[in-house]
Amino acid sequence: MADFTKFLTTAPVAFILFSSFVFALFIEINRFFPDILTF
Amino acid sequence: MRTFLSLLLALCIALGLAQSVQAEPLIGLKPCSEVPAFQALMNERLSSLEEKILNASPAMAPVYQQKLAQTSKRFERYSKLLCGEEGLPHLVTDGRLNHAGEFLIPGLLFLYIAGWLGWAGRSYLIAVRDEDSPEMKESLIDVPLALRCFLTALAWPAAAFKEIASGEIREPEAAVPISPR
């Protein structure tokens, strides 16, 4: 388990996890607030 | 003292510059709801969707129905913006406050988020710099430390101002390596 968490924190894996979260967040924002042009 | 005087000069110039004319007709834009081309575009889009709904199979009708709702909502929202003669909304980006939501606020938000990420990375690098193997901490991320850096970096404008004011952000001239010449 310790090895697995260590694997998860290697920079490429951590980057993929983090960016998946961010991109999913953007997709969801665009689903619930489509066509945002202004605040 | 020299920095202070130049800042003062910059401030005087900024305040002395003539305010840009606020009247909107002068930039050649009208509210979209008054521009015929915008109305035509809206009617064209909406009627083509309505036509699709009439001809659609029962399975596809709700999809077009939803699309119609979204499209009419979009045109309703954009009709409050300013349009050019061609009927497309223009965003006013010169910083006038009654159009702050179009560029000023998103722009500042962008700078804030970019600065947040940069400051978080910087503080992480500074935090691991004095440990045994800083390179290792760059390839094997210390997640609790990184999360802490992200959280504290939320206040980066204040932190940056403090570091600039105290001169902490600058390296002494002697500490900057130069290539042999």
Backbone of each chain as ProteinMPNN parsed JSONL, in Angstrom:
{"seq_chain_A": "MADFTKFLTTAPVAFILFSSFVFALFIEINRFFPDILTF", "coords_chain_A": {"N_chain_A": [[0.835, -1.208, 0.0], [1.922, 1.207, 0.822], [3.816, 1.484, -1.15], [2.153, 1.825, -3.304], [0.838, 4.281, -2.752], [3.058, 5.854, -2.886], [3.672, 5.584, -5.563], [1.467, 6.942, -6.584], [2.124, 9.536, -5.92], [4.216, 10.247, -7.527], [5.578, 12.607, -9.797], [4.524, 12.647, -12.615], [2.221, 11.031, -12.385], [0.819, 12.259, -10.314], [0.377, 14.68, -11.549], [-1.33, 13.909, -13.635], [-3.56, 13.004, -12.19], [-4.291, 15.37, -10.839], [-4.764, 17.108, -13.008], [-6.828, 15.758, -14.309], [-8.85, 16.113, -12.49], [-9.121, 18.917, -12.558], [-9.826, 19.405, -15.259], [-12.206, 17.972, -15.41], [-13.668, 19.474, -13.654], [-13.909, 21.883, -15.112], [-15.412, 20.944, -17.26], [-17.776, 20.248, -15.973], [-18.571, 22.736, -14.976], [-19.122, 23.977, -17.385], [-21.23, 22.439, -18.136], [-23.272, 23.031, -16.343], [-23.377, 25.807, -16.379], [-23.75, 26.888, -19.209], [-22.354, 28.47, -22.184], [-20.996, 30.757, -21.16], [-20.205, 34.097, -21.296], [-19.851, 36.452, -20.058], [-19.455, 37.778, -16.733]], "CA_chain_A": [[0.0, 0.0, 0.0], [2.827, 2.366, 0.887], [4.408, 1.631, -2.478], [1.131, 2.338, -4.223], [0.661, 5.721, -2.528], [4.27, 6.492, -3.389], [3.487, 5.655, -7.016], [0.487, 7.995, -6.88], [2.674, 10.876, -5.727], [5.26, 10.608, -8.501], [5.117, 13.826, -10.463], [3.619, 12.484, -13.747], [0.928, 10.485, -11.955], [0.13, 13.321, -9.563], [-0.077, 15.684, -12.523], [-2.503, 13.401, -14.352], [-4.691, 13.019, -11.255], [-4.675, 16.752, -10.6], [-5.344, 17.734, -14.2], [-8.129, 15.138, -14.564], [-9.801, 16.787, -11.607], [-9.37, 20.289, -13.024], [-10.552, 19.388, -16.531], [-13.569, 17.544, -15.106], [-14.326, 20.638, -13.043], [-14.28, 22.805, -16.185], [-16.497, 20.346, -18.041], [-19.011, 20.349, -15.199], [-18.984, 24.147, -14.955], [-19.733, 24.292, -18.668], [-22.508, 21.752, -18.254], [-24.309, 23.691, -15.556], [-23.461, 27.214, -16.801], [-23.252, 26.897, -20.585], [-22.262, 29.724, -22.956], [-20.606, 31.91, -20.346], [-19.407, 35.088, -22.004], [-19.562, 37.508, -19.089], [-19.781, 37.431, -15.35]], "C_chain_A": [[0.869, 1.258, 0.0], [3.466, 2.602, -0.473], [3.417, 2.242, -3.455], [0.917, 3.833, -4.016], [1.889, 6.488, -3.017], [4.197, 6.651, -4.909], [2.535, 6.798, -7.378], [1.083, 9.391, -6.743], [3.853, 11.168, -6.646], [4.716, 11.706, -9.413], [4.197, 13.568, -11.661], [2.239, 11.99, -13.335], [0.137, 11.547, -11.205], [-0.404, 14.374, -10.51], [-1.327, 15.204, -13.243], [-3.735, 13.416, -13.446], [-5.217, 14.442, -11.076], [-5.358, 17.346, -11.827], [-6.668, 17.078, -14.572], [-9.192, 15.833, -13.733], [-10.15, 18.173, -12.146], [-10.186, 20.293, -14.312], [-11.999, 18.964, -16.304], [-14.351, 18.695, -14.49], [-14.784, 21.614, -14.125], [-15.447, 22.258, -16.993], [-17.821, 20.493, -17.292], [-19.503, 21.796, -15.129], [-19.688, 24.489, -16.264], [-21.043, 23.557, -18.874], [-23.596, 22.54, -17.531], [-24.441, 25.179, -15.889], [-22.954, 27.317, -18.23], [-23.166, 28.317, -21.151], [-21.917, 30.918, -22.083], [-19.77, 32.852, -21.201], [-19.005, 36.197, -21.049], [-19.869, 37.003, -17.694], [-21.185, 37.883, -15.015]], "O_chain_A": [[0.6, 2.227, -0.71], [3.642, 3.741, -0.906], [3.772, 3.054, -4.309], [0.824, 4.582, -4.988], [1.782, 7.617, -3.498], [4.589, 7.674, -5.47], [2.76, 7.526, -8.345], [0.605, 10.331, -7.377], [4.44, 12.246, -6.552], [3.532, 11.719, -9.751], [3.152, 14.214, -11.742], [1.22, 12.45, -13.851], [-1.061, 11.717, -11.428], [-1.499, 14.902, -10.313], [-2.268, 15.97, -13.447], [-4.824, 13.795, -13.878], [-6.421, 14.69, -11.15], [-6.393, 18.003, -11.716], [-7.554, 17.752, -15.097], [-10.293, 16.107, -14.21], [-11.319, 18.558, -12.188], [-11.124, 21.077, -14.455], [-12.914, 19.513, -16.917], [-15.538, 18.873, -14.763], [-15.906, 22.117, -14.074], [-16.357, 22.997, -17.369], [-18.85, 20.818, -17.884], [-20.705, 22.052, -15.213], [-20.703, 25.186, -16.277], [-21.877, 23.976, -19.677], [-24.705, 22.696, -18.043], [-25.513, 25.754, -15.7], [-21.837, 27.786, -18.45], [-23.819, 29.237, -20.66], [-22.494, 31.991, -22.256], [-18.75, 32.453, -21.763], [-17.95, 36.811, -21.205], [-20.465, 35.942, -17.51], [-21.647, 37.681, -13.891]]}, "seq_chain_B": "MRTFLSLLLALCIALGLAQSVQAEPLIGLKPCSEVPAFQALMNERLSSLEEKILNASPAMAPVYQQKLAQTSKRFERYSKLLCGEEGLPHLVTDGRLNHAGEFLIPGLLFLYIAGWLGWAGRSYLIAVRDEDSPEMKESLIDVPLALRCFLTALAWPAAAFKEIASGEIREPEAAVPISPR", "coords_chain_B": {"N_chain_B": [[14.234, 55.847, -2.388], [14.339, 56.803, -5.0], [12.769, 54.915, -6.284], [10.363, 55.399, -5.055], [9.796, 58.01, -5.933], [9.56, 57.581, -8.674], [7.345, 55.927, -8.715], [5.47, 57.705, -7.737], [5.425, 59.554, -9.804], [4.427, 57.931, -11.854], [1.888, 57.462, -10.84], [0.829, 60.06, -10.843], [0.797, 60.574, -13.591], [-0.985, 58.577, -14.415], [-3.325, 59.365, -13.146], [-3.652, 61.816, -14.283], [-4.169, 61.428, -16.932], [-6.528, 61.825, -19.518], [-9.822, 60.873, -18.86], [-11.318, 58.112, -20.49], [-13.856, 58.489, -22.949], [-17.107, 57.916, -21.87], [-19.437, 57.475, -23.211], [-21.435, 55.194, -24.922], [-22.345, 55.064, -27.648], [-20.259, 56.208, -29.015], [-18.253, 54.34, -29.394], [-19.245, 52.918, -31.374], [-21.065, 50.883, -30.878], [-24.114, 49.219, -30.109], [-26.779, 48.357, -27.814], [-27.404, 44.866, -27.933], [-30.042, 44.062, -28.167], [-31.177, 46.03, -29.67], [-30.127, 45.867, -32.144], [-30.651, 45.135, -35.491], [-29.47, 43.012, -36.964], [-28.681, 41.23, -35.015], [-31.137, 40.469, -33.947], [-32.178, 39.2, -36.194], [-30.435, 37.07, -36.455], [-30.989, 35.707, -34.092], [-33.699, 35.01, -34.488], [-33.432, 33.371, -36.7], [-31.854, 31.216, -35.749], [-33.493, 30.231, -33.676], [-35.863, 29.577, -35.033], [-34.989, 27.622, -36.775], [-34.345, 25.62, -35.024], [-36.843, 25.094, -33.938], [-38.131, 24.1, -36.135], [-36.694, 21.742, -36.479], [-37.533, 20.387, -34.208], [-40.183, 19.889, -34.853], [-39.905, 18.096, -36.954], [-38.561, 16.023, -35.813], [-37.771, 12.699, -34.58], [-39.567, 10.935, -31.987], [-37.685, 10.215, -30.088], [-35.599, 11.979, -30.412], [-36.659, 14.466, -30.057], [-36.789, 15.616, -27.364], [-34.1, 16.269, -27.016], [-33.595, 18.302, -28.9], [-35.43, 20.049, -27.899], [-34.291, 20.765, -25.475], [-32.025, 21.965, -26.427], [-33.108, 24.128, -27.708], [-34.126, 25.573, -25.539], [-31.747, 26.221, -24.261], [-30.507, 27.746, -26.234], [-32.256, 29.919, -26.525], [-32.056, 31.019, -24.05], [-29.389, 31.772, -24.094], [-29.354, 33.747, -26.114], [-30.995, 35.58, -24.904], [-29.46, 36.35, -22.745], [-27.166, 37.376, -24.009], [-28.297, 39.519, -25.247], [-28.18, 41.657, -23.641], [-25.681, 42.632, -23.878], [-23.269, 44.667, -25.739], [-23.581, 45.219, -29.214], [-22.066, 45.024, -32.464], [-22.572, 46.364, -35.819], [-22.797, 44.041, -37.281], [-24.171, 42.297, -35.758], [-23.13, 40.715, -33.758], [-22.138, 40.039, -30.406], [-19.955, 42.294, -28.683], [-17.207, 42.464, -26.497], [-16.45, 44.825, -24.036], [-13.374, 46.039, -23.369], [-11.896, 48.028, -22.195], [-11.719, 48.669, -19.565], [-13.696, 50.183, -18.379], [-16.002, 50.678, -15.74], [-18.701, 49.966, -15.796], [-18.785, 47.867, -17.48], [-17.443, 45.872, -16.242], [-17.781, 43.16, -15.763], [-17.295, 41.955, -18.173], [-14.637, 41.955, -18.957], [-12.785, 42.995, -17.086], [-13.187, 41.808, -14.492], [-13.052, 38.95, -15.083], [-10.443, 39.021, -16.131], [-8.863, 39.905, -13.968], [-9.373, 37.796, -12.294], [-8.17, 35.742, -13.703], [-5.486, 36.556, -13.504], [-5.214, 36.339, -10.765], [-5.564, 33.569, -10.332], [-3.502, 32.496, -11.892], [-1.321, 33.625, -10.579], [-1.698, 32.443, -8.125], [-1.204, 29.686, -8.607], [1.452, 29.868, -9.449], [2.676, 30.992, -7.201], [2.203, 29.023, -5.329], [3.728, 26.886, -6.35], [6.253, 28.032, -6.212], [6.525, 28.451, -3.445], [6.522, 25.842, -2.608], [8.876, 24.841, -3.772], [10.732, 26.453, -2.44], [10.29, 25.55, 0.118], [11.202, 22.89, 0.057], [13.797, 23.242, -0.538], [15.876, 23.318, 1.32], [16.009, 20.782, 2.291], [17.113, 17.288, 2.549], [17.214, 15.953, -0.027], [16.304, 17.783, -2.379], [15.726, 17.478, -5.114], [14.573, 14.99, -5.29], [12.189, 15.456, -4.011], [10.953, 16.866, -5.918], [10.324, 15.101, -7.901], [9.038, 13.074, -6.581], [6.255, 13.925, -5.246], [5.649, 15.661, -2.261], [2.79, 15.304, -0.925], [1.096, 16.295, 1.283], [2.576, 18.58, 2.041], [2.553, 19.985, -0.371], [-0.18, 20.51, -0.663], [-0.524, 22.161, 1.524], [1.037, 24.293, 0.704], [-0.472, 25.139, -1.503], [-2.768, 26.031, -0.189], [-1.837, 28.113, 1.5], [-0.895, 29.785, -0.436], [-3.107, 30.989, -1.426], [-3.399, 33.493, -0.418], [-1.698, 35.027, -1.948], [-1.372, 37.676, -3.128], [-1.069, 39.41, -0.944], [1.111, 38.205, 0.331], [3.067, 38.463, -1.634], [3.238, 41.226, -1.837], [4.24, 41.804, 0.673], [6.739, 40.542, 0.558], [7.943, 41.97, -1.5], [7.966, 44.528, -0.441], [9.628, 44.181, 1.76], [11.907, 43.48, 0.52], [12.653, 40.902, 0.398], [12.184, 39.287, -1.712], [14.127, 39.609, -3.531], [17.257, 38.358, -4.687], [20.542, 38.641, -3.352], [23.024, 40.409, -5.219], [25.456, 39.034, -5.414], [24.741, 36.415, -5.135], [23.708, 35.527, -7.456], [24.355, 33.373, -10.023], [26.743, 33.681, -12.655], [27.602, 33.061, -16.07], [30.832, 31.912, -17.158], [32.962, 34.318, -18.673]], "CA_chain_B": [[13.664, 57.166, -2.683], [14.139, 56.922, -6.439], [11.612, 54.094, -6.617], [9.164, 56.081, -4.573], [9.508, 59.15, -6.812], [9.063, 57.123, -9.977], [5.982, 55.456, -8.498], [4.643, 58.9, -7.601], [5.28, 60.106, -11.153], [3.523, 57.048, -12.594], [0.553, 57.692, -10.313], [0.369, 61.358, -11.329], [0.476, 60.445, -15.017], [-2.181, 57.754, -14.561], [-4.488, 60.141, -12.73], [-3.786, 62.988, -15.129], [-4.631, 61.073, -18.272], [-7.949, 62.113, -19.7], [-10.69, 59.698, -18.765], [-11.886, 57.763, -21.788], [-15.255, 58.908, -23.046], [-17.912, 56.778, -21.439], [-20.648, 57.303, -24.007], [-21.275, 53.983, -25.696], [-22.482, 55.199, -29.108], [-19.013, 56.667, -29.622], [-17.424, 53.219, -29.817], [-19.904, 52.263, -32.497], [-21.803, 49.688, -30.464], [-25.448, 49.458, -29.556], [-27.263, 47.154, -27.114], [-27.727, 43.844, -28.929], [-31.485, 43.947, -28.366], [-31.619, 47.065, -30.617], [-29.435, 45.695, -33.428], [-31.48, 44.26, -36.337], [-28.772, 41.791, -37.38], [-28.707, 40.302, -33.873], [-32.494, 39.922, -33.891], [-32.344, 38.271, -37.314], [-29.675, 35.859, -36.118], [-31.73, 34.988, -33.056], [-34.894, 34.393, -35.066], [-33.021, 32.288, -37.591], [-31.434, 30.061, -34.938], [-34.609, 29.659, -32.924], [-36.854, 28.943, -35.898], [-34.45, 26.377, -37.339], [-34.467, 24.588, -33.987], [-38.263, 24.73, -33.819], [-38.424, 23.248, -37.288], [-36.109, 20.431, -36.19], [-38.377, 19.721, -33.216], [-41.391, 19.416, -35.529], [-39.598, 16.958, -37.82], [-37.717, 15.034, -35.138], [-38.387, 11.483, -34.053], [-39.896, 11.135, -30.566], [-36.498, 10.054, -29.238], [-34.697, 13.122, -30.542], [-37.348, 15.728, -29.771], [-36.372, 16.274, -26.114], [-32.745, 16.816, -27.168], [-33.739, 19.602, -29.566], [-36.186, 20.884, -26.969], [-33.322, 21.29, -24.511], [-31.141, 22.854, -27.173], [-33.877, 25.352, -27.945], [-34.168, 26.318, -24.279], [-30.406, 26.756, -24.015], [-30.222, 28.782, -27.223], [-33.015, 31.145, -26.269], [-31.478, 31.613, -22.843], [-28.136, 32.408, -24.474], [-29.623, 35.004, -26.817], [-31.561, 36.515, -23.931], [-28.347, 36.86, -21.94], [-26.276, 38.187, -24.846], [-28.977, 40.719, -25.742], [-27.843, 42.779, -22.749], [-24.334, 43.123, -24.216], [-23.231, 45.611, -26.849], [-23.345, 44.55, -30.483], [-21.688, 45.817, -33.624], [-23.58, 46.333, -36.877], [-22.942, 42.699, -37.836], [-25.086, 41.534, -34.913], [-22.445, 39.838, -32.809], [-21.775, 40.789, -29.205], [-18.561, 42.691, -28.471], [-16.89, 42.696, -25.093], [-15.74, 46.092, -23.842], [-12.212, 45.62, -22.577], [-11.025, 49.153, -21.851], [-11.654, 48.867, -18.124], [-14.787, 50.983, -17.787], [-16.519, 49.835, -14.66], [-20.036, 49.412, -16.045], [-18.626, 46.616, -18.229], [-16.383, 45.143, -15.549], [-18.002, 41.716, -15.848], [-16.941, 41.411, -19.479], [-13.199, 41.7, -19.096], [-12.0, 43.384, -15.918], [-13.268, 40.803, -13.427], [-12.402, 37.708, -15.511], [-9.006, 39.225, -16.281], [-8.242, 39.909, -12.644], [-9.485, 36.429, -11.779], [-7.113, 34.98, -14.36], [-4.198, 36.898, -12.896], [-5.19, 35.803, -9.406], [-5.375, 32.115, -10.354], [-2.148, 32.232, -12.39], [-0.411, 33.956, -9.486], [-1.891, 31.439, -7.054], [-0.469, 28.469, -8.955], [2.878, 30.171, -9.457], [3.155, 31.212, -5.836], [2.189, 27.732, -4.643], [4.893, 26.136, -6.795], [7.434, 28.702, -5.694], [6.704, 28.222, -2.01], [6.886, 24.424, -2.45], [10.314, 24.709, -4.085], [11.496, 27.076, -1.361], [10.163, 24.73, 1.327], [12.003, 21.671, -0.018], [15.141, 23.582, -0.976], [16.897, 23.069, 2.335], [15.96, 19.409, 2.791], [18.238, 16.44, 2.139], [17.279, 15.745, -1.47], [15.214, 18.572, -2.964], [15.338, 16.974, -6.447], [13.672, 13.85, -5.067], [10.865, 15.987, -3.642], [10.317, 17.412, -7.106], [9.749, 14.016, -8.694], [8.081, 12.4, -5.693], [5.649, 15.087, -4.599], [5.217, 15.553, -0.864], [1.436, 15.828, -1.145], [0.613, 17.192, 2.347], [3.281, 19.862, 1.956], [2.081, 20.686, -1.564], [-1.525, 21.031, -0.377], [-0.355, 23.299, 2.434], [1.516, 25.407, -0.114], [-1.6, 25.642, -2.287], [-3.687, 26.764, 0.683], [-1.267, 29.395, 1.955], [-0.681, 30.65, -1.595], [-4.348, 31.695, -1.761], [-3.216, 34.896, -0.022], [-0.434, 35.426, -2.572], [-1.098, 39.106, -3.353], [-0.55, 39.986, 0.303], [2.45, 37.662, 0.581], [3.993, 39.05, -2.606], [3.456, 42.623, -1.46], [5.111, 41.827, 1.85], [8.109, 40.192, 0.155], [8.5, 43.057, -2.304], [8.213, 45.677, 0.439], [10.767, 43.926, 2.637], [13.077, 43.177, -0.299], [12.974, 39.486, 0.57], [11.979, 38.591, -2.983], [15.341, 39.771, -4.337], [18.488, 37.688, -4.277], [21.677, 39.573, -3.415], [23.719, 40.372, -6.51], [26.541, 38.057, -5.381], [24.221, 35.058, -5.123], [23.232, 35.163, -8.788], [25.491, 32.838, -10.772], [26.886, 34.139, -14.037], [28.429, 32.151, -16.839], [32.177, 32.446, -17.363], [33.066, 35.096, -19.911]], "C_chain_B": [[13.374, 57.305, -4.177], [12.912, 56.131, -6.877], [10.336, 54.819, -6.246], [8.783, 57.223, -5.509], [8.971, 58.678, -8.153], [7.645, 56.587, -9.851], [5.023, 56.644, -8.43], [4.382, 59.518, -8.971], [4.28, 59.273, -11.952], [2.087, 57.29, -12.155], [-0.021, 59.004, -10.848], [-0.035, 61.269, -12.794], [-0.833, 59.684, -15.195], [-3.419, 58.555, -14.204], [-4.736, 61.307, -13.685], [-4.296, 62.674, -16.513], [-6.126, 61.321, -18.379], [-8.75, 60.821, -19.598], [-11.264, 59.399, -20.145], [-13.372, 58.119, -21.778], [-16.148, 57.711, -22.758], [-19.106, 56.514, -22.354], [-20.487, 56.135, -24.968], [-21.473, 54.153, -27.195], [-21.167, 55.582, -29.763], [-18.085, 55.521, -29.99], [-18.155, 52.38, -30.86], [-20.682, 51.022, -32.136], [-23.16, 50.089, -29.894], [-25.849, 48.224, -28.759], [-27.774, 46.144, -28.127], [-29.223, 43.779, -29.21], [-31.992, 44.996, -29.351], [-30.976, 46.893, -31.99], [-30.214, 44.713, -34.296], [-30.783, 42.951, -36.694], [-28.777, 40.756, -36.258], [-30.078, 39.645, -33.772], [-32.691, 38.88, -34.986], [-31.645, 36.955, -37.013], [-30.442, 35.014, -35.102], [-32.941, 34.273, -33.655], [-34.531, 33.209, -35.947], [-32.666, 31.031, -36.795], [-32.627, 29.397, -34.275], [-35.582, 28.955, -33.859], [-36.296, 27.667, -36.514], [-34.539, 25.262, -36.313], [-35.918, 24.139, -33.847], [-38.674, 23.807, -34.959], [-37.913, 21.829, -37.052], [-36.984, 19.671, -35.205], [-39.602, 19.135, -33.898], [-41.104, 18.154, -36.333], [-38.893, 15.816, -37.104], [-38.516, 13.809, -34.728], [-38.641, 11.704, -32.565], [-38.677, 11.01, -29.651], [-35.639, 11.306, -29.252], [-35.345, 14.433, -30.108], [-36.896, 16.385, -28.469], [-34.98, 16.891, -26.207], [-32.824, 18.199, -27.799], [-34.471, 20.586, -28.679], [-35.228, 21.583, -26.007], [-32.401, 22.302, -25.184], [-31.815, 24.197, -27.433], [-33.896, 26.216, -26.685], [-32.824, 26.991, -24.022], [-30.104, 27.927, -24.962], [-30.988, 30.059, -26.906], [-32.499, 31.831, -25.017], [-30.194, 32.366, -23.187], [-28.387, 33.751, -25.156], [-30.189, 36.05, -25.871], [-30.439, 37.167, -23.129], [-27.46, 37.796, -22.778], [-26.959, 39.472, -25.299], [-28.706, 41.907, -24.834], [-26.453, 43.334, -23.052], [-24.423, 44.141, -25.349], [-22.867, 44.877, -28.129], [-22.832, 45.54, -31.518], [-22.788, 45.692, -34.666], [-23.833, 44.918, -37.376], [-23.756, 41.792, -36.925], [-24.427, 40.561, -33.971], [-22.022, 40.648, -31.59], [-20.28, 41.092, -29.141], [-18.345, 42.869, -26.978], [-16.081, 43.98, -24.99], [-14.597, 45.838, -22.874], [-11.354, 46.786, -22.13], [-11.073, 49.493, -20.367], [-12.75, 49.741, -17.561], [-15.616, 50.096, -16.864], [-17.905, 49.282, -14.94], [-19.977, 48.188, -16.96], [-17.585, 45.727, -17.563], [-16.535, 43.632, -15.693], [-17.54, 41.108, -17.158], [-15.458, 41.127, -19.605], [-12.443, 41.918, -17.791], [-11.992, 42.282, -14.862], [-12.666, 39.469, -13.879], [-10.89, 37.851, -15.653], [-8.291, 39.202, -14.95], [-8.273, 38.508, -12.038], [-8.412, 35.541, -12.393], [-5.766, 35.262, -13.715], [-4.095, 36.311, -11.498], [-4.885, 34.306, -9.428], [-3.968, 31.764, -10.848], [-1.126, 32.504, -11.292], [-0.496, 32.954, -8.361], [-1.061, 30.2, -7.355], [1.033, 28.712, -8.911], [3.427, 30.305, -8.05], [3.197, 29.891, -5.07], [3.418, 26.92, -5.038], [6.174, 26.703, -6.227], [7.629, 28.385, -4.213], [7.024, 26.748, -1.746], [8.38, 24.239, -2.694], [11.164, 25.301, -2.977], [11.462, 26.182, -0.12], [11.051, 23.492, 1.261], [13.48, 21.969, -0.293], [16.205, 23.151, 0.038], [16.839, 21.653, 2.89], [17.075, 18.58, 2.155], [18.345, 16.326, 0.618], [16.113, 16.486, -2.124], [14.773, 18.049, -4.329], [14.348, 15.83, -6.305], [12.266, 14.342, -4.767], [10.171, 16.628, -4.842], [9.721, 16.306, -7.966], [8.801, 13.159, -7.874], [7.44, 13.49, -4.846], [5.275, 14.764, -3.147], [3.81, 16.168, -0.794], [0.928, 16.71, 0.008], [1.268, 18.563, 2.302], [2.764, 20.671, 0.766], [0.692, 21.281, -1.315], [-1.445, 22.242, 0.546], [0.112, 24.532, 1.648], [0.372, 26.007, -0.928], [-2.522, 26.49, -1.428], [-3.104, 28.112, 1.082], [-1.094, 30.341, 0.775], [-1.968, 31.359, -2.012], [-4.231, 33.18, -1.419], [-2.008, 35.49, -0.728], [-0.293, 36.92, -2.821], [-0.52, 39.774, -2.107], [0.88, 39.521, 0.549], [3.466, 38.294, -0.358], [4.279, 40.499, -2.242], [4.426, 42.711, -0.289], [6.564, 41.553, 1.433], [8.75, 41.294, -0.672], [8.869, 44.226, -1.394], [9.446, 45.439, 1.299], [12.03, 43.607, 1.841], [13.478, 41.717, -0.256], [12.93, 38.733, -0.763], [13.234, 38.669, -3.849], [16.482, 38.929, -3.782], [19.592, 38.733, -4.265], [22.457, 39.348, -4.715], [24.761, 39.241, -6.549], [26.023, 36.626, -5.476], [23.726, 34.608, -6.488], [24.409, 34.644, -9.601], [25.542, 33.422, -12.183], [27.814, 33.187, -14.768], [29.825, 32.762, -17.007], [32.244, 33.234, -18.671], [34.474, 35.637, -20.07]], "O_chain_B": [[12.339, 57.833, -4.583], [12.124, 56.581, -7.708], [9.367, 54.852, -7.005], [7.611, 57.398, -5.845], [8.052, 59.277, -8.711], [6.83, 56.761, -10.757], [3.923, 56.606, -8.981], [3.268, 59.95, -9.267], [3.406, 59.81, -12.632], [1.175, 57.322, -12.98], [-1.183, 59.071, -11.251], [-1.065, 61.807, -13.201], [-1.684, 60.065, -15.999], [-4.447, 58.445, -14.871], [-5.874, 61.736, -13.876], [-4.804, 63.559, -17.202], [-6.885, 61.059, -17.446], [-8.386, 59.804, -20.187], [-11.648, 60.309, -20.88], [-14.042, 58.057, -20.747], [-15.97, 56.633, -23.327], [-19.719, 55.449, -22.282], [-19.527, 56.082, -25.737], [-20.824, 53.446, -27.966], [-20.97, 55.311, -30.947], [-17.201, 55.706, -30.826], [-17.734, 51.27, -31.186], [-20.938, 50.183, -33.0], [-23.319, 51.149, -29.288], [-25.312, 47.142, -29.0], [-28.487, 46.501, -29.065], [-29.639, 43.483, -30.33], [-33.119, 44.883, -29.832], [-31.243, 47.675, -32.902], [-30.423, 43.571, -33.887], [-31.419, 41.897, -36.727], [-28.865, 39.555, -36.513], [-30.188, 38.441, -33.546], [-33.283, 37.825, -34.759], [-32.175, 35.875, -37.274], [-30.537, 33.793, -35.224], [-33.186, 33.099, -33.378], [-35.213, 32.184, -35.951], [-33.111, 29.93, -37.117], [-32.769, 28.175, -34.298], [-36.078, 27.874, -33.542], [-37.047, 26.722, -36.754], [-34.777, 24.106, -36.661], [-36.194, 22.954, -33.661], [-39.45, 22.869, -34.779], [-38.585, 20.848, -37.37], [-37.165, 18.46, -35.335], [-40.024, 18.024, -33.577], [-41.937, 17.25, -36.399], [-38.648, 14.765, -37.696], [-39.733, 13.853, -34.554], [-38.006, 12.559, -31.947], [-38.632, 11.614, -28.579], [-35.025, 11.661, -28.246], [-34.646, 15.404, -29.821], [-36.641, 17.589, -28.453], [-34.699, 17.904, -25.566], [-32.21, 19.15, -27.314], [-34.192, 21.785, -28.687], [-35.32, 22.784, -25.753], [-32.046, 23.333, -24.614], [-31.183, 25.252, -27.386], [-33.708, 27.431, -26.749], [-32.755, 28.154, -23.626], [-29.535, 28.943, -24.564], [-30.439, 31.156, -27.004], [-32.499, 33.059, -24.922], [-29.933, 33.446, -22.657], [-27.746, 34.754, -24.842], [-29.914, 37.242, -26.003], [-30.46, 38.37, -22.868], [-27.057, 38.864, -22.318], [-26.281, 40.42, -25.696], [-28.973, 43.047, -25.213], [-26.085, 44.391, -22.54], [-25.506, 44.437, -25.852], [-21.974, 44.03, -28.145], [-23.124, 46.734, -31.457], [-23.797, 45.019, -34.45], [-24.93, 44.606, -37.839], [-24.011, 40.639, -37.273], [-25.087, 39.67, -33.435], [-21.601, 41.798, -31.715], [-19.449, 40.258, -29.498], [-19.222, 43.374, -26.278], [-15.143, 44.199, -25.757], [-14.81, 45.473, -21.718], [-10.208, 46.588, -21.727], [-10.518, 50.511, -19.954], [-12.743, 50.024, -16.363], [-15.892, 48.934, -17.164], [-18.271, 48.242, -14.393], [-20.998, 47.541, -17.194], [-16.925, 44.926, -18.225], [-15.542, 42.906, -15.74], [-17.403, 39.889, -17.262], [-15.057, 40.176, -20.277], [-11.569, 41.129, -17.43], [-10.932, 41.869, -14.393], [-11.853, 38.896, -13.154], [-10.14, 36.927, -15.34], [-7.247, 38.566, -14.804], [-7.334, 38.087, -11.362], [-7.819, 34.701, -11.716], [-5.0, 34.346, -13.416], [-3.032, 35.844, -11.088], [-4.061, 33.822, -8.652], [-3.318, 30.866, -10.312], [-0.19, 31.73, -11.091], [0.505, 32.646, -7.714], [-0.316, 29.713, -6.504], [1.794, 27.885, -8.408], [4.504, 29.797, -7.74], [4.1, 29.658, -4.266], [4.079, 26.332, -4.182], [7.068, 25.966, -5.811], [8.74, 28.09, -3.771], [7.715, 26.429, -0.778], [9.066, 23.566, -1.924], [12.193, 24.736, -2.608], [12.453, 26.062, 0.6], [11.602, 23.075, 2.28], [14.314, 21.064, -0.282], [17.283, 22.684, -0.33], [17.537, 21.342, 3.855], [17.865, 19.073, 1.349], [19.405, 16.563, 0.039], [15.065, 15.897, -2.392], [13.597, 18.151, -4.681], [13.406, 15.707, -7.088], [11.279, 13.746, -5.197], [8.972, 16.903, -4.806], [8.739, 16.525, -8.676], [7.86, 12.581, -8.417], [8.013, 13.927, -3.847], [4.669, 13.732, -2.858], [3.655, 17.377, -0.628], [0.378, 17.779, -0.254], [0.608, 19.584, 2.498], [2.561, 21.881, 0.868], [0.419, 22.415, -1.707], [-2.183, 23.215, 0.387], [-0.344, 25.65, 1.886], [0.253, 27.228, -1.036], [-3.005, 27.535, -1.865], [-3.787, 29.134, 1.015], [-1.139, 31.559, 0.946], [-1.928, 32.243, -2.868], [-4.875, 34.022, -2.044], [-1.349, 36.37, -0.174], [0.827, 37.423, -2.735], [0.394, 40.593, -2.195], [1.75, 40.309, 0.921], [4.581, 38.623, 0.047], [5.42, 40.952, -2.325], [5.31, 43.567, -0.255], [7.491, 42.227, 1.883], [9.953, 41.534, -0.567], [9.927, 44.837, -1.541], [10.222, 46.361, 1.547], [13.109, 43.477, 2.42], [14.512, 41.332, -0.801], [13.554, 37.683, -0.92], [13.392, 37.891, -4.79], [16.651, 38.806, -2.569], [19.579, 39.638, -5.1], [22.528, 38.232, -5.23], [24.932, 38.577, -7.571], [26.768, 35.721, -5.851], [23.365, 33.445, -6.668], [25.362, 35.383, -9.848], [24.509, 33.629, -12.819], [28.701, 32.582, -14.167], [29.978, 33.984, -17.0], [31.637, 32.838, -19.666], [34.766, 36.32, -21.051]]}, "name": "protein", "num_of_chains": 2, "seq": "MADFTKFLTTAPVAFILFSSFVFALFIEINRFFPDILTFMRTFLSLLLALCIALGLAQSVQAEPLIGLKPCSEVPAFQALMNERLSSLEEKILNASPAMAPVYQQKLAQTSKRFERYSKLLCGEEGLPHLVTDGRLNHAGEFLIPGLLFLYIAGWLGWAGRSYLIAVRDEDSPEMKESLIDVPLALRCFLTALAWPAAAFKEIASGEIREPEAAVPISPR"}
